[in-house]
Amino acid sequence: METKTATTVFEVMASEARLAVFRLLVKHAPEGLVAGDIAQMLGIPKTNLSFHLKALVHGKLASVEREGRNTRYKANIPLMLETIAYLTDECCASHPDECRSFRAASQVAPEFLPPR
């Protein structure tokens, strides 16, 4: 991942509402959700939600598909995983023992951490 792409991801996710929407879309991957369901589940007015969904799509964190009268949004799971890998790629590169202790201290299940 290029730094410019990572910066865009972080800028888009720097909103509590967009982060909540993205996490909800991740939870409902790969099917995604229609905009009305997202608004109802998160209690976000549709006009505000539209603004946040456009930002997620523009930042490539979500895709959009028309389904008749509805609009379905899906999380870009590959981009999410690339972002995680970008953040953790060189974790404690010169101190692997420290990295192992950080992993042990984290509450993240080992299967979700990149191999080291």
C-alpha beads as a LAMMPS data file, in Angstrom:
LAMMPS data file: protein, C-alpha beads

116 atoms
115 bonds

1 atom types
1 bond types

-500.0 500.0 xlo xhi
-500.0 500.0 ylo yhi
-500.0 500.0 zlo zhi

Masses

1 110.0

Atoms # bond

1 1 1 0.000 0.000 0.000
2 1 1 1.211 3.454 -0.827
3 1 1 1.359 6.089 1.890
4 1 1 -1.060 8.275 -0.092
5 1 1 -3.676 5.499 -0.052
6 1 1 -3.182 4.963 3.686
7 1 1 -3.566 8.687 4.307
8 1 1 -6.845 8.723 2.388
9 1 1 -8.132 5.773 4.422
10 1 1 -7.248 7.490 7.691
11 1 1 -8.795 10.787 6.608
12 1 1 -12.055 9.085 5.681
13 1 1 -12.127 7.081 8.910
14 1 1 -11.489 10.169 11.060
15 1 1 -15.239 10.505 11.565
16 1 1 -17.106 8.651 14.294
17 1 1 -20.100 8.192 12.002
18 1 1 -18.053 6.881 9.053
19 1 1 -16.154 4.524 11.316
20 1 1 -19.454 3.175 12.672
21 1 1 -20.833 2.735 9.140
22 1 1 -17.679 0.986 7.945
23 1 1 -17.626 -1.361 10.940
24 1 1 -21.278 -2.215 10.312
25 1 1 -20.543 -2.933 6.655
26 1 1 -17.614 -5.143 7.668
27 1 1 -19.919 -7.021 10.035
28 1 1 -22.357 -7.608 7.176
29 1 1 -19.748 -8.550 4.573
30 1 1 -19.824 -9.742 1.907
31 1 1 -23.532 -9.000 1.310
32 1 1 -23.432 -5.409 2.554
33 1 1 -26.493 -3.396 3.517
34 1 1 -28.949 -1.057 1.861
35 1 1 -28.746 2.573 2.935
36 1 1 -32.102 2.515 4.730
37 1 1 -31.012 -0.397 6.913
38 1 1 -27.743 1.348 7.772
39 1 1 -29.624 4.500 8.775
40 1 1 -32.019 2.516 10.949
41 1 1 -29.355 0.348 12.599
42 1 1 -27.116 3.297 13.461
43 1 1 -29.802 5.897 14.071
44 1 1 -28.270 8.294 11.549
45 1 1 -30.642 10.537 9.555
46 1 1 -30.645 9.547 5.875
47 1 1 -29.391 12.966 4.745
48 1 1 -26.373 12.740 7.072
49 1 1 -25.804 9.105 6.163
50 1 1 -25.696 9.954 2.467
51 1 1 -22.818 12.367 3.112
52 1 1 -20.846 9.724 5.050
53 1 1 -21.522 6.966 2.523
54 1 1 -20.278 9.199 -0.308
55 1 1 -17.052 9.783 1.622
56 1 1 -16.580 6.034 2.159
57 1 1 -17.170 5.313 -1.530
58 1 1 -14.931 8.178 -2.650
59 1 1 -12.179 6.870 -0.344
60 1 1 -12.678 3.392 -1.850
61 1 1 -13.561 1.926 1.563
62 1 1 -16.983 0.933 0.261
63 1 1 -18.618 0.142 -3.038
64 1 1 -22.157 0.915 -4.099
65 1 1 -24.672 -1.030 -6.212
66 1 1 -28.193 -0.124 -7.280
67 1 1 -30.880 -2.678 -6.481
68 1 1 -34.072 -1.328 -7.961
69 1 1 -35.081 1.512 -5.651
70 1 1 -32.406 0.689 -3.082
71 1 1 -28.705 1.359 -2.914
72 1 1 -26.523 -1.378 -1.419
73 1 1 -23.159 -0.588 0.147
74 1 1 -20.379 -3.111 0.715
75 1 1 -17.143 -2.768 2.663
76 1 1 -13.899 -3.042 0.726
77 1 1 -12.457 -5.866 2.812
78 1 1 -9.240 -6.208 0.772
79 1 1 -8.450 -2.518 1.367
80 1 1 -9.159 -2.933 5.086
81 1 1 -6.737 -5.873 5.260
82 1 1 -4.111 -3.980 3.254
83 1 1 -4.408 -1.095 5.730
84 1 1 -3.908 -3.426 8.682
85 1 1 -0.890 -4.970 6.969
86 1 1 0.485 -1.485 6.198
87 1 1 0.241 -0.513 9.866
88 1 1 1.789 -3.702 11.200
89 1 1 4.232 -4.636 8.455
90 1 1 7.396 -3.548 10.199
91 1 1 6.294 -3.745 13.805
92 1 1 9.415 -4.016 15.949
93 1 1 11.371 -5.167 12.891
94 1 1 14.685 -4.986 14.732
95 1 1 13.250 -6.274 18.042
96 1 1 11.148 -9.378 17.320
97 1 1 11.044 -10.402 20.999
98 1 1 9.381 -7.113 21.922
99 1 1 6.867 -7.565 19.132
100 1 1 5.965 -10.982 20.544
101 1 1 5.383 -9.462 23.981
102 1 1 3.179 -6.721 22.465
103 1 1 1.168 -9.383 20.668
104 1 1 0.748 -11.341 23.890
105 1 1 -0.365 -8.186 25.733
106 1 1 -2.906 -7.238 23.066
107 1 1 -6.471 -8.469 23.146
108 1 1 -6.298 -9.466 19.477
109 1 1 -6.659 -13.162 18.723
110 1 1 -3.409 -14.519 17.226
111 1 1 -5.141 -15.665 14.031
112 1 1 -5.951 -12.034 13.220
113 1 1 -2.354 -10.862 13.538
114 1 1 0.079 -11.015 10.616
115 1 1 2.605 -13.852 10.866
116 1 1 5.976 -13.071 12.402

Bonds

1 1 1 2
2 1 2 3
3 1 3 4
4 1 4 5
5 1 5 6
6 1 6 7
7 1 7 8
8 1 8 9
9 1 9 10
10 1 10 11
11 1 11 12
12 1 12 13
13 1 13 14
14 1 14 15
15 1 15 16
16 1 16 17
17 1 17 18
18 1 18 19
19 1 19 20
20 1 20 21
21 1 21 22
22 1 22 23
23 1 23 24
24 1 24 25
25 1 25 26
26 1 26 27
27 1 27 28
28 1 28 29
29 1 29 30
30 1 30 31
31 1 31 32
32 1 32 33
33 1 33 34
34 1 34 35
35 1 35 36
36 1 36 37
37 1 37 38
38 1 38 39
39 1 39 40
40 1 40 41
41 1 41 42
42 1 42 43
43 1 43 44
44 1 44 45
45 1 45 46
46 1 46 47
47 1 47 48
48 1 48 49
49 1 49 50
50 1 50 51
51 1 51 52
52 1 52 53
53 1 53 54
54 1 54 55
55 1 55 56
56 1 56 57
57 1 57 58
58 1 58 59
59 1 59 60
60 1 60 61
61 1 61 62
62 1 62 63
63 1 63 64
64 1 64 65
65 1 65 66
66 1 66 67
67 1 67 68
68 1 68 69
69 1 69 70
70 1 70 71
71 1 71 72
72 1 72 73
73 1 73 74
74 1 74 75
75 1 75 76
76 1 76 77
77 1 77 78
78 1 78 79
79 1 79 80
80 1 80 81
81 1 81 82
82 1 82 83
83 1 83 84
84 1 84 85
85 1 85 86
86 1 86 87
87 1 87 88
88 1 88 89
89 1 89 90
90 1 90 91
91 1 91 92
92 1 92 93
93 1 93 94
94 1 94 95
95 1 95 96
96 1 96 97
97 1 97 98
98 1 98 99
99 1 99 100
100 1 100 101
101 1 101 102
102 1 102 103
103 1 103 104
104 1 104 105
105 1 105 106
106 1 106 107
107 1 107 108
108 1 108 109
109 1 109 110
110 1 110 111
111 1 111 112
112 1 112 113
113 1 113 114
114 1 114 115
115 1 115 116
